[in-house]
Amino acid sequence: MTHKIRIESSGHEFTASENETVLAAALRQGVTLAYSCRNGDCGTCKGKILSGTVDYGKYEAKAMSEEEKRAGSALFCQALPLSDLVIEAREIRAAEGIPIRIMPCRVMKLDRLAPDVMQLSLKLAEGQRLQFLAGQYIDILLSGNQRRSFSLATAPHADELLQLHVRHVPGGLFSGQVFTKMKERDLLRFQGPYGTFFLREDSDRPAILVAGGTGFAPIKGILEHAFSVGVTRPLHLYWGARARRDLYLPDLPPAWARERANFRYTPVLSEPLPEDNWSGRGGWVHEAVIADHPDLSRHEVYASGPPPMIEALKKAVKAHGLPDDRLYYDSFEHAHASGT
Ligand code: FES
């Protein structure tokens, strides 16, 4: 049985098939709602049910509170319509019309960027190109219907090779394969692009970009895109990691900073090693952001990293004046850039 769904503000309509979530149905029919993890973890897809009923599905308590649910909220990546619906949802126009496709690709290069970070360079079949927005992610399709998500570390203008930053997770299904068995010229299949983490280009507000570990991957794509299209607004990158070796492309952000007057770079180490001789910023990356920018009321913040970093940052930036709708984040509990 299908159900009709209407978005109140735009009047856009689409239908959901049996057992299809609101988000999956929307994406299938070219309507892009805001989302990130597709897993009930991050809360990005949260909207309101104005009429009709849903099965709320499985989700983490931090993504939606009981109080929000009672007030009519639902996570559209999990919600299964049980009737026709009218909803309130954030639509992302910039990602509209970009098809989500399954594509084969070949591993062209494996570069070990750090002891536990591998850069995979992927090439599509002759004549094929992936249309995507810098900052989006793809799902690598594995046997047994398994998939692992990774952010694209490249910008669309440089799509000759698609690059992923894969962190080695002990026992990880895909990352284990990457670090032990994978060789150049191996074939993979992926589906994508996914996600609504990309630079809002209709804004001229100063942007703060915060990367944690391999959360640098989508931020790198976003910055390279911004540089290529000549974005002139201030861009300040913070890259938080434990030790110096975890800043796995150490020369790249300083080179950007030398070349671009509107770009600043602040690396932050939480546990520098004695041999690091670190005299730079220490502590947590969100603390460094707040110390430098105590009033965020005029800014936008783009953050990508592990859940504890994102949660700490969310609270800190809100307390320092950043409106909720100017925080864009990619929390990779769902394995973006660090998949297992
Ligand atoms: Fe739905 Fe993350 S909770 S996209």
Boltz pocket constraint, residues with backbone or C-beta under 6 A from the ligand:
constraints:
  - pocket:
      binder: B
      contacts: [[A, 34], [A, 35], [A, 36], [A, 37], [A, 38], [A, 39], [A, 40], [A, 41], [A, 42], [A, 43], [A, 44], [A, 45], [A, 46], [A, 63], [A, 75], [A, 76], [A, 77], [A, 78]]
      max_distance: 6.0
